[in-house]
Amino acid sequence: MPKLPVLIAGGGTVGLTTAVFLGHHGVPSLVVERRTAPSNHPRALGLSPPHVGVLP
């Protein structure tokens, strides 16, 4: 297995976004996910302004 500087545990919203961000900046990474298929139920039900960086 090749050595990579970053291991991302979880292929959810945050994990995949992190992998894309790192790749865009030239940092190789590996995303590992324990599930073999997408969930049948939603995991994130919504985002409020503080979670997306919007300040009042």
Steps between C-alpha positions, in 0.01 A plus 500: 500500500640844412581743779275804506529807724128506590255225591137613515270278705146519364358565157223730613456864417795620707737221398436536128514880516833475680636263235391734219652801678830322558511369143437848365807614694715209382492296821435130438262329740314176550135485608395184686135418565364201690172486309493318167199687360327837546252530786130474423429779748629858507778575746505881493153645535601863460765762553460813704692822423771445766584164341562645155710794614230768482521748783199700615 
